Amino acid sequence: MRKIAIVFPGIGYHTDKPLLYYGKKLAAADGYEIVDVTYGELPAGAKGSAAKMEEAGRVALSYARKELENLDFSQYDRILFLSKSLGTAVGAAYARERGLAVSQVYYTPVEQTFRYPAQRAVAFHGTKDQWVETPVVKDGCEQQGILLFITEGANHSLETGDAEADIRNLAVIIRQTREFMQGLEC
């Protein structure tokens, strides 16, 4: 069985940061081929500005299209998208645009993510996320049947400021990610 995991980073949250780094390690250990998407330069000032966020999403999606244009998804039996923040919207838009049957791991989805229907997805959100309010994420996940895990007191990086608590929370999030991925095998 051929499996591929495409990794869509956020703005400033690259694929070598904890959530995506360990998500990729899980996928690789499960036999997924890993492809990191990079966006190049994105418009500044997206946080707090709907217009700039829209623009950043369009630019990031155009980079993703270009990076993935030669990838033949029909060669894969299973497609997994691991994404963070803006990357959740980019991955969701890309899957819809290409008509791909994908499973999605949304680390701190943004509001735009919920414009695109998810087939199989899990989401992780912190109650102190500065980019999107908890009710927006709860409603979006509920409407699409997305399994949602909430970390109390965590920000948009799913961190609280207490390093030891953050490490414990990261371990829980990665375990929940692994359980979601194992459920895809059924």
N, C-alpha and C positions, 0 to 999 in steps of 0.2 A: 504494500500500500504506500503510495507516495503522498506525502503531506508537506504543506508549506505554511509558514507563519510569516505574515507581512507585519512589520512594526512601524506604526505611525506615531512619531513623537509629538510633543506639544511645543509651544513657544518657549524656548529656553529649557525645556525638559527633554533632553536628548536620550537616546536609547541606551546610554551607559549609566543613567541614573537608576536608583534602586528598583522602582516598580517595573520598568521595562527591562532592566538588566536581568532581574530574577525571573520575570515572565518569560524572557527569551531562553534562559537556562532550562526552565521547565519544559518548554516546547522542544528545545534541542534534545533533551534527555528522552523525550517521547518520540524522537525520530523525525521531527519537523525540520525541513530545510528553512533557514532563517534569511529573510531579506529585510534590511533596514531601509526605510525611505528617508531621504533628507530633502529639506525644502529650499535650501539657499536662503537668500535674504527675504524676510517678511516685513510687511508694514509695521511701523512702531505704533504704540499707543492703543493696542487692541483691548487691553483690560479696561473695562468700564465704558467702552464706546462700541455700541452695536454696529455702527457703520464701519469702523476700523476692523472689528472682528469679522464682519462679512467679507471685507476686502482681504484680510489675512487668510480666511478660508478659501477664497477663490484662488489666491496666489499659491497656497499650499497644495490645493487640489491639482493645479496645473503642473507643479513640480512632480507630484505623485504620478500623474498620467505619463509624464515624460520618462520617469524612472522605471515605470512598470510596463511601458508600451510593448516591449519585446517578450514579455512573460506570457507563456501559453498556459493559462489556468486549466485548460482541459486535460492537461497531463497529470493533474493532481486529484486524488480521491478525497482529500480533506483540505479545506482552506480555513485558516485561523487568522484573524486580525487582532493584534495586540496594539492598543492605542491609548494615548494619554492626552487629555485636555482637547485642544484644537484638533489633534489627531483623531479623536473619536468622531468628530463631524466629518473630517476628511475621509476616513476609512468608510464610514457609513455612506457618504455620498458616492465614493468610488465603487463600492459594492453594488449600489443601486444602479449607477450609470452603466456598469459592465454586466449587470444581470447575474452577479455571482451569488452562489449559495455559500455563505460564509458563517462561521461562528465568530462572535465578537467578544473581546474582553475590553470593557470600557473603564479605564482608570480615570476618574474624575471627569465624566462627560460634561460638555458644555451644552447650553440650551439648543444650539443649532443641530446637535446630534439627533435629537428626537424628531426632526423633520423627515427622517428616512427610516422606514420600517426595518426592524431587526428581526432576523429569523430565529437565531439562538444567541442569546447574549447574557452577560453578567456585567454589573456595574458596581463601582466602588466610589464612595463619596464621603467627604468630611463635612461635619456640620458647621465648620467655620471657613468653608470654601469661599474665597473672596471673588471668584469668577462667576459663580452661579449659586442661587439660593436653594436650600434643601427642598422646599415644596415643589420647585420646578423639576428637580431631578426625580423626586418621588412620583409626581404626576406623570412625567414622561415614561418612567419605567413601568408604572402601573398600566398605562394605556397600551404599552407594547408587550406586556408580559415579560419584562426583563427582570431577572433576579437582581435585587439591590442589597448591597452590604454597606452599612453606614458606620463610619468611625467617628465617635463623639469627640468634639473638640479639635478635630483635625482640619488643616487648611487644604489648599488646592494641591499640595504635594502629599497629602495624607500624612502630614506631620503635625505634632502638637507643640514642639519646642523642648520637650523632655526627651533626650536621646534614648534613654532606656525604654521609655514607653513607646517611642517611635519604632525601635527595633522589635519589640513585642508585637506591636500592631502590624508591622511589615510581615512578620512571620505568619500572623493570622491571615492577612490578605493573600499572601503567596499560597498558603494552604488552601484557601477558598478558590483561588485561581486553579490550582492543581485539581481540586475536586470537580470544578466545572469542566476542565479539559478531560478528565477521566470519564465524565458523563457523556462526552462526545463519542467515546468508543462504543457505547451501547447501540 
